[in-house]
Amino acid sequence: AARNTGIDWSFANSDSQWLTFIDSDDWVHPELLYRLFDAACKFKTDVSVCAYTLTNGNIHGCDSKIADAEVWKTEDFFVEYNINATIAWAKLYKKSCFEVIRFPLGKLHEDEFTTYRVLFKYDRISFIATPMYYYFTNPNGIMASPWTMARMATFDAFESQIAYFDDNGFKSAHRALIRRYLCSVTERIHTLSRRVPKNTEVLHALKERKQKNFKKYSKRLDLNDDRDAWVLTKVYPKRMWLYWHMKAL
């Protein structure tokens, strides 16, 4: 809601053609906006992105040497730097990117429902590989809190992205995201299964999601691709052991 309010205010009151998002407990390199703007102008892109780093609050100085900006195909960037491509911050956007798009209200992980829709409006983005955004890892924040049903929204976002990439022919992004989805659900089930006491509500919901989606998503992967094969081995260890055994014979 805060981000949407800022976007709406900007359209109503500001003649600036650019937007950025900075969370209230994070901080940025002094040259962040200048460098992102310069990269966007140089490559004539509507979105400019920089790398980020996690911090617990101790800063040891900003990088004095900043990498030259590069231009990336949006789909290649999403596959290579998925988290960087998913977060709302560490980016400078042309304001027109948000002419229609807004963040969903009442959901955790709201940028996972939104940022990819902005990036994939365009074939290319600018990227600076130097971390210029400092994300504060708050030990009492949402990301460090126990898993609840509200945090299951991250998997809803996964499924929305997978459907979007499938519908719009982004094959590399589609397969890369399926790999992440299968691994994420599997790892979360394993983690919660070992925890005492167990959060049975979330665990049950995850197992239902696995039963509903894993078969159809797994069919989209290719055992001849090493990355796909590794994921399927992780997700179906017993079944894949038999596959590799028979293949060896």
Solvent accessible surface area in square Angstrom, and as a share of the most:
residue,aa,sasa,rsa
1,A,84,0.65
2,A,88,0.68
3,R,40,0.14
4,N,17,0.09
5,T,90,0.52
6,G,38,0.37
7,I,1,0.00
8,D,71,0.37
9,W,151,0.53
10,S,8,0.05
11,F,70,0.29
12,A,82,0.64
13,N,91,0.47
14,S,34,0.22
15,D,132,0.68
16,S,52,0.34
17,Q,99,0.44
18,W,52,0.18
19,L,20,0.10
20,T,41,0.24
21,F,18,0.08
22,I,77,0.39
23,D,41,0.21
24,S,122,0.79
25,D,64,0.33
26,D,14,0.07
27,W,74,0.26
28,V,46,0.26
29,H,13,0.06
30,P,115,0.73
31,E,68,0.30
32,L,2,0.01
33,L,88,0.44
34,Y,139,0.53
35,R,78,0.29
36,L,0,0.00
37,F,89,0.37
38,D,69,0.36
39,A,2,0.01
40,A,2,0.02
41,C,65,0.39
42,K,129,0.55
43,F,40,0.17
44,K,169,0.72
45,T,9,0.05
46,D,36,0.19
47,V,0,0.00
48,S,0,0.00
49,V,0,0.00
50,C,0,0.00
51,A,15,0.12
52,Y,55,0.21
53,T,47,0.27
54,L,108,0.54
55,T,15,0.09
56,N,107,0.55
57,G,37,0.35
58,N,99,0.51
59,I,81,0.41
60,H,176,0.79
61,G,54,0.52
62,C,55,0.33
63,D,63,0.33
64,S,117,0.75
65,K,176,0.75
66,I,18,0.09
67,A,42,0.33
68,D,120,0.62
69,A,21,0.16
70,E,86,0.38
71,V,60,0.35
72,W,60,0.21
73,K,131,0.55
74,T,3,0.02
75,E,36,0.16
76,D,67,0.35
77,F,0,0.00
78,F,1,0.00
79,V,45,0.26
80,E,114,0.51
81,Y,79,0.30
82,N,18,0.09
83,I,95,0.48
84,N,10,0.05
85,A,0,0.00
86,T,14,0.08
87,I,21,0.11
88,A,0,0.00
89,W,15,0.05
90,A,1,0.01
91,K,0,0.00
92,L,9,0.04
93,Y,2,0.01
94,K,65,0.28
95,K,14,0.06
96,S,56,0.36
97,C,0,0.00
98,F,2,0.01
99,E,110,0.49
100,V,128,0.74
101,I,14,0.07
102,R,73,0.27
103,F,8,0.03
104,P,40,0.25
105,L,123,0.61
106,G,89,0.85
107,K,85,0.36
108,L,49,0.25
109,H,21,0.09
110,E,47,0.21
111,D,19,0.10
112,E,34,0.15
113,F,26,0.11
114,T,0,0.00
115,T,3,0.01
116,Y,9,0.03
117,R,89,0.32
118,V,0,0.00
119,L,0,0.00
120,F,14,0.06
121,K,98,0.41
122,Y,48,0.18
123,D,122,0.63
124,R,99,0.36
125,I,0,0.00
126,S,0,0.00
127,F,3,0.01
128,I,4,0.02
129,A,52,0.41
130,T,12,0.07
131,P,41,0.26
132,M,0,0.00
133,Y,1,0.00
134,Y,16,0.06
135,Y,48,0.18
136,F,47,0.20
137,T,56,0.32
138,N,56,0.29
139,P,102,0.64
140,N,139,0.71
141,G,19,0.18
142,I,93,0.47
143,M,99,0.44
144,A,62,0.48
145,S,43,0.28
146,P,105,0.66
147,W,21,0.07
148,T,67,0.39
149,M,80,0.36
150,A,61,0.47
151,R,21,0.08
152,M,7,0.03
153,A,9,0.07
154,T,15,0.09
155,F,5,0.02
156,D,53,0.28
157,A,0,0.00
158,F,14,0.06
159,E,36,0.16
160,S,46,0.30
161,Q,6,0.03
162,I,5,0.02
163,A,52,0.40
164,Y,56,0.21
165,F,0,0.00
166,D,62,0.32
167,D,119,0.61
168,N,80,0.41
169,G,51,0.50
170,F,49,0.20
171,K,157,0.66
172,S,64,0.41
173,A,0,0.00
174,H,13,0.06
175,R,69,0.25
176,A,12,0.09
177,L,1,0.01
178,I,0,0.00
179,R,27,0.10
180,R,87,0.32
181,Y,0,0.00
182,L,0,0.00
183,C,16,0.10
184,S,31,0.20
185,V,0,0.00
186,T,3,0.02
187,E,83,0.37
188,R,61,0.22
189,I,15,0.08
190,H,95,0.42
191,T,40,0.23
192,L,2,0.01
193,S,37,0.24
194,R,174,0.63
195,R,108,0.39
196,V,130,0.74
197,P,118,0.74
198,K,95,0.40
199,N,55,0.28
200,T,96,0.56
201,E,112,0.50
202,V,1,0.00
203,L,14,0.07
204,H,112,0.50
205,A,18,0.14
206,L,0,0.00
207,K,102,0.43
208,E,95,0.43
209,R,40,0.14
210,K,64,0.27
211,Q,156,0.69
212,K,146,0.62
213,N,2,0.01
214,F,5,0.02
215,K,142,0.60
216,K,105,0.44
217,Y,22,0.09
218,S,18,0.12
219,K,147,0.62
220,R,115,0.42
221,L,19,0.09
222,D,58,0.30
223,L,52,0.26
224,N,129,0.66
225,D,29,0.15
226,D,122,0.63
227,R,135,0.49
228,D,0,0.00
229,A,8,0.06
230,W,154,0.54
231,V,5,0.03
232,L,13,0.06
233,T,50,0.29
234,K,67,0.28
235,V,7,0.04
236,Y,34,0.13
237,P,80,0.50
238,K,181,0.76
239,R,157,0.57
240,M,11,0.05
241,W,163,0.57
242,L,94,0.47
243,Y,73,0.28
244,W,88,0.31
245,H,77,0.35
246,M,115,0.51
247,K,118,0.50
248,A,90,0.70
249,L,153,0.76
